[in-house]
Amino acid sequence: MPRAVYVLALGIFAMVTSEFAVAGLMPQLAQGLDATVPQIGYLITAFSVAMSFGGPFLTVALLRLRQKRALMLLFAVFLVGNLLAATASGYPVMLVARVISGVAAQAFFGISISMATQLARPELRGRAIAVLMNGLMLGTLLGLPLATVIGEHLGWRAAFWAVAVLTVAVALATVAGVPDADHAEGGGSLRAELGALRNGRLWLAFATSTLIIGATFSLFSYVNPVLTGITGFPAGSVPLLLVAYGAATVVGNTVVGRLADRHALPVLAVGLALNTLFLAGLALFAQHRVPAVGLLLGVGLVGVTMNPAMASRVQRIGNARPLVNTVHNAFITLGVILSSLLGGVAIDLWGLRAVLWLGVALAVAGLLTLLPDALRGRSAVSDQGPDAGGNNTRGADAKVVETLTIGS
C-alpha cells in the first residue's frame, strides 16, 4: 500500500477528531459559551448538515485544481474553522466555526478517497479505502477520548488548539508524503462529474449507504443512555465500552477492506443482515449486561465498517472522481442526521429501546435497496450460461441473491 494513503488517513483522523470533540466537551462548552447542553448539541448537527449539504458545493469549486493543491486549500479552511472555534467569543461564532469546519471536512473526504483510489493498484482499491477509513475509526477510538481529556484538564479551547496544531502537522506531512496527482480519473470537467450523477443505480447505492449508517447510528447516537438507562452500566464504564466498540470497528474495517474490491454487494448484504440481527438482539436483551456487550461489539464489527464496500460499489456504478465520492459521503452523513432526528422522536414516543428497533427498520430497508442490483447480477450470470467465464466480480455479486433469500 502506498505510504501516501496512510498520510491521507491522518488527515481524516484530524477531521474526525474535530467533528467528535464537541460530543466530549458538552459541559465545558455549555459553561464557557453561556449556552444550554441542547444548544451545544446543535453544534454537532450544524457540523453534520454542513458536511452533507456544503461539502459537495465546495468540491465542485475545487474541481479544476490539481488534487494536492485542493487538499492544501481544504487544510487551510479547516484550520480557520478550528482557530475560530478555539478563540470563539460566544455561541454564534462557535456555530459559524463548526459550519466552516464541516464543509471543509466533507470535501476533504471526497478528494482523499479519489486520490487513494488513484494511488493504489486497481485490485487494492478496497484496501486503500479501508486504510483511509481507519482514520475515521481511530478518530472514534483515540481522537474523541484525547480531545475530551485535553478539554477536561486544560479547558475546551485547548482541545481546539490541539486540533489546529494536528491539522498543521498533517498538512506538512501531506506536502512531503503525498505525490502531486493530477485531476481524478477523467476528472476536471464539471460536465463529466455531473454526468455520473444521472445514473439511477448510483442514487440507489447512495440510499443504501445512508440506511447502513442510519441503522448503526440509531444505536451509536444514543449509546450512552442505552447502556446506562437500559443495561444499567455505571457512567464511568461507558468510555471503556466505547473503546472496545472502536477496536471492533478497526477490525471490521480491515476485514471488509480486503473483501470490498471483489465482493462488495455480498459483503453489504451480509453486513446488513448481521446488523439487523445484532440490533434486534440488543433491543430484546439490552437489560442483560453480557449479551448487551457482545451485541454492541457485533454492531461495531458490521456497522460503519461497511464503508470500503459502500465506496467500492459506488465507484463501480459511478466513478472514482471527487464529486461522486463527496456526494456519497454527504449521503453517509445524512444517515447520521436522519438517525439522530428520528431517534429523538422515537425516544419521546416509545422510550429508549425504540431507537434500537429504528435501527432494525433502517437495516431492513437497506437490504431491500440491494435487491435490484442483486437481481440484475443474477440475470447477467444466467445470460452468460453455466460455462461462461464472465466477470468474476459480477458473479460474486450475483451470489447475494442466495444471501438475501436464505430462510425464505
Salt bridges, closest charged atoms under 4 A:
GLU123 OE2 - ARG121 NE 2.66
ASP180 OD2 - ARG66 NE 3.42
ASP182 OD1 - ARG66 NH1 3.82
ASP182 OD1 - HIS183 NE2 3.91
GLU185 OE2 - ARG125 NH2 2.12
ASP373 OD1 - ARG201 NE 2.99
ASP373 OD2 - ARG313 NH2 3.13
ASP373 OD1 - ARG376 NH1 2.61
ASP397 OD2 - ARG316 NH1 2.59
